[in-house]
Structures are given as structure tokens and as C-alpha cells.
Amino acid sequence: MNGKFPARLGLRLTTRLTARLKMGAALAPFAFLGGLTGSLVLDTHRNAWATSEKESPYAATQMMGRVIAQVENDYVDPVERTKLVQGAIKGMVAELDPHSSYMPREDYAAFEQDTEGEFGGVGVEVDVRTEIITVLAAIEGSPAQKAGVKAGDQIIAVDGEYVQNATFDSMLKKMRGVPGTHVKITVRRPNAKDPITFDLVRQIIRVPSVETKMLAGNIAYVRLKQFQDHTHDELLRAAASLKASGEPAGVILDMRSNPGGLVDEATDVADEFISSGQIYTMRHRGEIVDEARAKSGGAFANTRVVILMDEWSASAAELVAGALQDSGRAIVVGQNSFGKGSVQSIIDLPDGAGLRLTTARYYTPGGHAIQANGIHPNVLVKAAATDPSSEYPELRERDLEGHLAPEERTRPPENQRIVQAPDKVDLEPGEMSDIESDPSHGKDFILALGYETMKASLAPAK
């Protein structure tokens, strides 16, 4: 396990910004589907057949065949060929970057289920940090939440199998299962003397991606947790509910710990806040292959916006934040984001397998590359040395082994304001039920700062 990926066990294995692809009979071209305009063609060289034997890809496959034959003939125990081939493909793709991967049939089926926002499991949202699975939150109403699993708990074993002796994938599979069946999770809790074991009963977990609350001053708070199927529809329903008693004066869009998701959903969400102009461009090997532009109108196109972000805001969340920030539609408050600015294309393979392949980088309307740079807030919050979450080392895309190098170093916005967080203040977003009508008096420092920033932007000019 390398690095931290915000994930929901039983929901999401890694952050992904996806353009749906279908593999036809030929290797190229591939066309983006799912609401994106334009297409991406992965060019094949016209002189591909005029290469030397050493340069030909078939030379490499001949070597692989020889190794497979050697292993089948001489390995100490008999081994299945399918296991060897899948292992070879997994290793080849994993060498590319942290977000490309080959998924066998079972993994791909689970991956497809992840984007639907519904699954059978225990309902914990986790981080992976240097071989440690840490609970970010127990999903409200889930078996984990009802049993008392808390944010900060470190999962050390599942059904008696210790995490250090297994892979993240295997732990994920153990957490999932048929609703009504039992699974035991052992956690290490800060300040607790002994590990705690929870006997949980799996159930269908339905995870909404949008939560809202109306704050004092007619300011709407919208928490956007991820971009999955129907996130845009959820936002429209939430907007209608918020506007039932009148137009909000402003919207605080909280995308802290949002790991990303589907690019078409992110594009549609951004379009609700922007009435014209560019949302992003997508580039493959230095050339623009796709551009998304806003349509006129939008649920919040004329409403003041403040965006909250932290170091775990990634991928599609960064796309939305960059679009609103560069277009002058939002003030971004919080911490520098994760910096995942690459696009993973999902390709169907024979026998139900799938390939998640990094095929492009995306850029904000101002031409800023997000990859390994992230989004820089207009109001930057610096964590205190005693921040409760600072016991873990800060980790972003640029710290992951094999990450795509940044094409440029982006600078903070002009007139960036830096705010030092007080001692012993937790910068993680809290539970929705803990948010007060006037957040300036609450425990969530970044939300309080965002709320004050919104009130200042709404105040009459002097």
C-alpha cells in the first residue's frame, strides 16, 4: 500500500476521475463517452510494422512467454497459468503510475459497483497511510457507526487477519459481503490501552454524495462528498430544497476530503455555478484533446460561492474548484489540495476484466496544471504544530512513488491571505449534525473561516 487514498471500504478503492471507454476490435481510436465532448485518439504509429525485432512489442511478449513456461515447468509447486498472466499484467500496469491498474473480473465488478453509491458492507470511510488503514468517518446509519467505530480508529485486523500480513485489496474484500453476514473488525484507538473488536453485521450501504444545511444569514452549506452516479441530480434536488423558502445569499461548497469520482458528474456540477466560459481542458501528450464549457444558466450561477478544501480534496473536486476559482466565481478557503490532475480511462477487457489507464492531464480555465500541484486557496490555513491530525505525515500526489511529474509549478493566487490555525484545533470536517447555525462559534475552524469570508463578501462596500 503506497500512500493515502481517501476511500470508503466497500465503496471506493481509489480516487478516480473517469472518462468511460469501450474497447473495440482495434487498439485505436478510443472515444470518450459519458457526456464529454470531443474524442481522444491514442495514435498508433504508421510505421509500427517497420520496427526492428528488438523494438517490436512482440519481442517482449516472447520473453514473457519464456518466463511463464519456465515457471510452469520448474516452480516448486504447480501454478495456474491464469494466476501468472494476471500477475504479470498487474505488475506491468502498476509500474506506470499510482492510479493505473489492471482489474480482474471480480475486482472490476466491485469497481463498477463503487460508482453507483450503493454496496454491501459495514460503512466506514478510510485513509491508507503507510501500511495503516485509518477511519476517516463511519457513515451515518451504518453498522460501523451504530457499533461505535470512530474517526481516527486504526483498523489492525479483519476477521482475525492482521492488516500488516495482507493487502489493502484483501481487506476491502473482507469488509464487503452479503448483507446479514457478520464480520469482525479490530481497531487500535488513540489513548485506548487495548485494541477494540467490533462484531458487525453487513448491510446495504447507501451513500448520498450531497448533504445540505441552511446557516444563519441565509447562507446555504453544501457538503459534496464525492462524484458518483447521480451526484448532479442530487445537487439539483438539494438546490430546489434550499430555495424553497427563497434564494440563498451565498453558498459554502465544502469539498474537504472529497476524493473525486466521475468527470462528467463533476463537469455538470461545475456548470451549475458557472454560466459561461471554460470549465477545463484535457491534454494528451501535450495536445488539447477535449474541452468542457459551461452552458448558460445554472442553479447557483448568480450566487456568491466560497469553497472549502483540504489536502485530501482530490481529482474531480480539484477540477470543480479550479474552474470556479479561475472564472472568478468562488473564493477558495482551506489548505492546498491533493494534486491529482490525471485522467483515468476505464477500458473493458475480455472475460469481464478491466483496465484503468492514465491517458491525459487536465487543466483549469487559466491553464494551470493540477497534477502534483493542486489548487492553492485564496485564503490559506496553516495548521498549528499541535493540530490533532498532524501526528500523520502530510502526504500528497507529489509524494506518491511513480507519480506523474508536474509540467509546471503553479503559484498561489495574487493577494493570497494566510491564516494560522490556533493550537489544538482539528482541521478535519466534522459531522453534519455538529454544524451550528452560526459556524463562527463552532469547532470547525475552516468552516468558521469560510463562513466569515462569505459574510464579508456579502457585506455592502464601504
N, C-alpha and C positions, 0 to 999 in steps of 0.2 A: 504494500500500500504506500504510494508515494504522494505525500501532500494531503491537503484538506480539501474535500469536495463537500459542500453542503448537500445533504441527501436525506431522503425520507425512506427509512428502511421499509421495504415493501412498496415503495412508491418510485423512487428515483435513484439510479445507480450513480450517475454523474450529471453534472450540468451539461446541457446541450442546447445549442442554437441550431435548429434543423431546417434544412430545405429537403423536402421529400423527393427522392429519386426512384425511378424504376429501372431495373437493368433489362435491356432488350437483348436481342441476339448479338448485336455488335458491342464493342467496348466503348464506342463514342458515336454520336454525341449523347450527352446526358442533358435533360431539360428539367429546370426547376418547376415544380408544381406547387399546389397549396396556396394559390393566391398571389404568388410573386410574378412580377412582370419580367419579360425577357427570358433568356436562357443562358446556361453556362455550357460551353463546349470544351471538353477536355481533349485538346487536339492530339491526334496521333501523327507522328512524323511521316511525311510522304515517302521518305526513303527508308522506312522501317525494315524493309526486306533486304536492303543493300548494306547491312551491317556485317562486321566480321563475326566469326563464330564466338570469339571472346566477348564481344559486345552484345550478342543476342541474348534475350531473356531466357531462351531455351537452354543455354549452357548452364544457367543457374538451376533450372528445374532438373536437368540431368544430374547435377551434383546432389540435389535434394533426394532424387530417386535412389542414388547410390547409398546415401546415408540411411534412408528408410530400409533398404534391402539389408544393409549391414546390421542394423539394429534388430530387424526381424529374424535374421539368421543367428546372431551371436549374443543378443542380450541374455542375461542370466535367466530370466523368465519369459514365457511367451507374452507378447504385447499386441494389442489390437492396432491394425493399420489406421483405422479412423482416429484413434487417440493420437497417433504420431502426426498425422496430417493436420489435424486441428491444432495441435500444439505448435507445429511449425508455422501455420498461418497466423495464429495468435501472436507468436513472438515476432514475426516479420512486421505486422501492422503496429504492434506496441512500440517498436523501435522508432516509429515516425515522430510521434509527439504524444503528450499525455492524454489527448482526447480522441485519438483514433483507436479503433478496436474492431476485432472480429468477434461476432457473437454466434455461437452455435444455436441450433433450433430453440432449445429451452430458454437460453438467455435472451434471444431475440423476442420470443413470445412475451417474456416478462418485461422487456424494454418497451414493446409496443403497448402493453397494458399501462405502463407508468404514465404515459402522456394523457391517459383518459381521466386521471384524478380519482380512480376507484380501484381498490385492491383488497385482498385478504391478508391481514397482518395484525400487528399489535399497536401501531400508531405512534412511532417515535421518529422525530426528525433529528438527524445526527450529523456530526462532522467526523472526518477522518484526519487525524493529525499524528503523523509519525508513529504508526502502528497502534494508535489509541482511537477507539470509537467513543466519541463524547456526545451525549444527548444535548441537542440544542433546545428541543421542546418536546413535550408529549402533546400530541394532537388532541384538542378538546373533545371529550366524549369517548375517547379511545380506551381500550383495555389498559394501556400503559398509564394513561392519565388517571383513570379511576383507581388503579392499584397504588399510585403514589410515586411513580417514576418522575424525577425532577430534572430540570435543565442543569447541566454540569455533571450529572452522573456519568461515570465511565463504564461502558459495558465491557466486562472482562471474560464473560463466558455465556454461551447459549446452549442450553440442554447439556450442561456439563463439559462442553468442549471449549477450551480456552482460546481466546482470540489470538493470542501470540502463536498458537500452533496451527492457525488456519488462515484463510484469505478472506478479504472483505466480501468477495462474491459468495463464498460458502456461508458466511454469517448472514448475509442478506437472504439466502435461500432458506436458512434455518428459521429466520424470523417469519417468513411468509408461510402460508399453508392454508389448508381447508378451514373455513370458518367453523368454530365449535371445537376445534382441537386445541390441545394445551402446548405451551412452550415455556420453558424456564429461562429467565434472564438474570444473570448475576452482575451486579454493578458495584463499583467502588465509589463511595460518596465522600467528597471533601469533608473533613472533620469527623467522619464516622470511623469508629475503631475497626469494625469488621465489615466484610462485604455483605451486601444485601441481595437476597434472591427473591425474585417475583415469579409466581406461577400465574401466567397469563393465558386467557382463552382468546384465540384469534377470532376476529370478526371482520365483516366488510367495513373498510375504512373509506369514507367519502370525504375528500379534502377540497373544500372550496378554496379558490385562489384569490378571492376578493372579500375583504371584510371592511365595514364602514362604521363610522360613528360621527354624529354631529357635535361639534365643540362650541364652546361659548364664542360669541361674536359672529355667529353664522358662518363658521369655518368648518368645512367638511374634511374629515380624516378618512383617507382611503388607504388601507394596507393591501398591497399587491404582493402575494407570497411567491408566486411562480407563474410561468406562462405555459399552460396546458390547454388541451382541447376545451373550447368554450369560455376561455378567460375573457375574451372580448365581450361575449354575451353576458357574462356575469357583471362586467363593468357597466354595461348599458342598463341592466336591471338595477344595479346599485345607484346609478346616476338618477334614474327615474324615482327611486325611493327617496334619495336625498333632496330632490327637487319638488317633492310632493307638497311641501309647505313653503316653497319659494326658492329662488335661485341663490345658491351659496355665494357668499362674498369671495371666498377663496377655497382652494383645495390643497391639503397637505398630502402628497403622494408618497407613502412610505414603502420603499423597496429595499430596506435593510434585510440582509440575509436572504435575498431573493436570488436563487442560483441560476435563473434564466429559464430556458424552455424553447418553445416553438417560435420561429421567426415571424411567421405570418400572424400569429396572435399578438406578438409584440408590435408589429407594424400597425395593426388595426387599433391597438391601444394608444399608440403614439398619435395616430390620426385623430383621435377624439380630443386631443389637446392642441392640435395644430391645424389651421385652416388652409394653409398653403405652404409651398416650398418643399425642400428635400427632407426626407427622414433619414436616409443613409445611402451609401453606395457600397457595393460589394466588388472586390477586386481579386482576380485570379492571375497569379504570376505578373503582377504589376499593371494589368489592364482592367478597366471597369467593365464588368460583365452584367451588372444589374444595378438598378436604381429604384428606390421607393420614394414616391412623392405623396404629399398629403392632399386630400380632397377637401373641397370647401365644406364649411360647417364642422360639426363635432360637438359632443355632449358638453365638453368643458373648453371649447375653443376660445371663449371670451372671458374665462375665469382665471384670476391670479393663481399661480401654482408655485408651491415650494416642494422640492423633492428631498427626501431623506435617504442617505446612502451610508453604507459602511464597507469595511474591507471584504465582506462576503457577498456584496452585491456584484453579480457577475453576468456576463454573456448578454442575453436579451434584455436584462434590466439595465445594463450599461448602454445598450442601443437606444432604449427609450430615453434615458437620462441625457445622453449626448445629443439626441435630436431636440429635446426641449430646451436644453441649455444653449446650444449653438443658435437656435432660432429666436432666442431671447424670450421664450415663453415661461421659463422657470428659473428660480434661484435654487441651487443645489447646496444642501447643508449636510454636514457629516464628515466622513472620512474618505480618503482615496479608495476607489473601488478595486475589485479583484484584478481586472485587466485581462479578461478572456475575450479577445476580439477576433476569434476564428470561427468559421462556419463548418459544421459537420454535416455532410450529406449522408443520408441513410439509404443504402442500396440493398435491395432484396437479392438474395443468392439462392441457388438451388437447394432443395431439401429443407426449406424453412429457415435457413441461416441468414444472417445479415451482416453488412459491413458499414461501420461508422467511420467515415473518412474525411479528414480535414481537407477542404477544397478551396477555401477562399478566406480572405480577411475582410472585415467590414470597417467603414469609416463614418465619422459623424458628418453632418452637413458642412461643417467648417473644414473638412479634410483631415481631421485628426484621427490617427490610427489608435485604436483602443488596445490592440494586442500588446500585452506586457507593459502597458502604460496606465490604463484605466481612465476613469473620469475624475477630474480634480474639482472638488467642490468650490463654490463661490465663498462659502463660509466653512473653513476647515476646523474640525475639532481635533485637538491634540489630547490623547489620553494621558492621564496622570500616571506616574510611576506606580501608584498604588491601585490602579484600575483592577478590579477583581478578575477581569478576563485576561490580564497581562501575564498570568502565570504560563500561558502558552505563547510560543514564539510567533511573531507576526509572519504570515505566510500568504503570498500572492502568486499569481500566474508566473511572474518572472523568477520565482524561487523553485518552480517545479522542474525536475530533471527532464531535459529534452524539449522544453517549451520552444515555441516559435519565437525567434528573436524579434524585438521591436524594430520597425523600419525607421522610426524617428523617436525622439524624446519630446513628449508634449510638455508644455509649460502650464503652470497654474493660471487661472483666469486673471486678467488685469484687476487690480484693486481687491485681490483676494483678502478676506479678513480671517485671521487666525484666532481661535478661541481656545484657551487652555481649560480643560475639564478639571473640576475640583477633585481633591483627593477622595478616595473611597467611593467613587461614583461608577456604577456599572453602565457601560455604553450600549449593552445589548438591548434590543427592543423587548418590552415586557408583554404580558398577556393583555389581550383586548379588554378584559374585564377590569384591569387595573388602571386604565386610562381615565383620567379625571376630565370633567367638562372643561376645566381650565388647566391645561397641561403644564403651564408655567409653574404650578405648585406641586407637580408630580415628581416621581423618582426618575423618570426617563429624561436624561439630560439633553440628548439630541432632539427628542420630540419637543421639549420645552423651548430649546433654542429655535427650532423650526417654527414653532407657534409664535414666538416673539418676532421672528423675522417676517412672518406673514402679517402680523398686526402692524408692524412698522411700514410694510409696503402698502397697506390699505389706508394708512393714516393720511389725511389731507396734507398736501405740500405746504410748507411754511414759506 
